[in-house]
Amino acid sequence: QVQLVESGGGLVQPGGSLRLSCIASGFTFSSVTMNWFRQAPGKGREFVAAISTTGRTTNYSDSVKGRFTISRDNAKSTLYLQMNSLKPEDTAVYYCKTGYNFWGQGTQVTVSS
C-alpha cells in the first residue's frame, strides 16, 4: 500500500524556519518524482516544489524560490522541504505528492506573530 506521511509542521513567527518531512512507503521511492503542494483555507492547491528521482533536478514556484529547498534521501525513502524566511502568506496545509498523483494527508504550517 502506498503511504506518504508528512510531519514537521507547526506555528512559527515571520522570518522563522521549518523543515517538513514526508516518509514514503509501499513503492520504489527512488524511481518516482516527488512534489510539495500547499493549500490555504478557501484557496486551491498551489504547486510549491518538485524534485527528480535522483535529486539532481529541482523546480520551485516563484513565490518560494530562494527561500525553500526541496531535497530527498532515497536510502531513507524520505522527502524534505526546508522553509526559511517564512511569511504569513506561507500559511497553509502542505502536502507531499508522488509524480503519479498520490497525496499524503498534509501537515499544517502557520506563520504568525
C-alpha positions in Angstrom: 0.0 0.0 0.0 1.3 3.4 -1.0 1.7 5.7 2.0 3.0 9.3 2.4 3.2 10.7 5.9 4.1 14.3 6.3 5.4 15.8 9.6 7.2 18.9 10.8 4.5 21.5 10.6 3.7 23.9 13.3 3.5 27.5 14.4 6.4 29.9 13.6 6.9 33.6 13.6 7.5 35.5 10.4 11.1 35.1 9.4 11.4 31.8 11.1 12.2 28.3 9.6 10.6 24.9 9.5 11.7 21.6 8.0 8.9 19.3 6.7 9.4 15.6 6.1 7.5 13.1 4.1 8.2 9.4 4.8 7.2 7.2 1.8 6.4 3.5 1.7 4.7 1.0 -0.5 6.6 1.8 -3.7 10.0 2.2 -5.1 10.7 5.8 -3.8 13.9 6.2 -5.8 12.1 5.8 -9.1 9.4 8.4 -8.5 9.4 12.1 -8.9 8.2 13.9 -5.8 6.4 17.2 -5.2 5.3 19.5 -2.5 1.9 21.4 -2.8 0.1 23.6 -0.4 -3.4 24.8 0.2 -4.6 27.8 2.2 -8.2 28.0 3.5 -10.6 28.9 0.7 -7.9 28.6 -1.9 -6.9 26.0 -4.4 -3.9 23.7 -4.2 -0.7 25.5 -5.2 2.5 23.9 -6.5 5.5 24.6 -4.3 8.4 22.4 -5.4 9.4 19.3 -7.3 12.4 17.1 -7.4 13.7 14.4 -9.8 14.3 10.8 -8.9 18.0 11.4 -8.1 17.5 14.8 -6.5 19.8 16.4 -9.1 17.0 18.5 -10.7 14.6 20.7 -8.7 11.8 23.2 -9.6 10.1 25.8 -7.5 7.2 28.2 -7.5 8.3 31.8 -7.9 6.6 32.6 -4.6 9.1 30.3 -2.7 12.2 30.3 -4.8 15.2 31.4 -2.9 13.5 30.6 0.5 12.5 26.9 0.3 14.7 24.0 -0.6 13.4 20.6 -1.6 15.6 17.5 -1.1 15.3 13.8 -0.8 17.1 10.9 0.8 16.4 7.8 -1.3 18.1 5.5 1.2 15.6 6.6 3.8 12.6 7.0 1.4 12.1 10.5 2.7 11.3 13.8 1.1 12.1 17.1 2.8 11.1 20.7 2.4 13.4 23.2 4.2 11.4 26.5 4.6 13.3 29.7 5.6 12.3 33.3 5.8 8.7 32.3 6.3 6.0 34.8 5.6 2.3 34.9 6.8 1.2 34.1 3.2 3.1 30.8 3.5 0.4 29.6 6.0 -1.3 26.5 4.5 -1.6 22.8 4.7 1.5 21.3 3.0 1.1 18.0 1.1 3.7 15.8 -0.4 2.8 14.1 -3.7 4.2 11.4 -6.0 4.7 12.1 -9.7 1.7 9.9 -10.3 -0.7 11.9 -8.1 -0.8 10.0 -4.9 -1.1 12.5 -2.0 -0.2 12.5 1.7 -2.5 13.7 4.4 -0.9 17.1 4.8 0.7 19.0 7.7 -0.3 22.4 8.9 2.1 25.3 8.7 1.1 28.5 10.4 3.2 31.7 10.2 2.0 34.3 12.5 3.4 36.8 15.1 
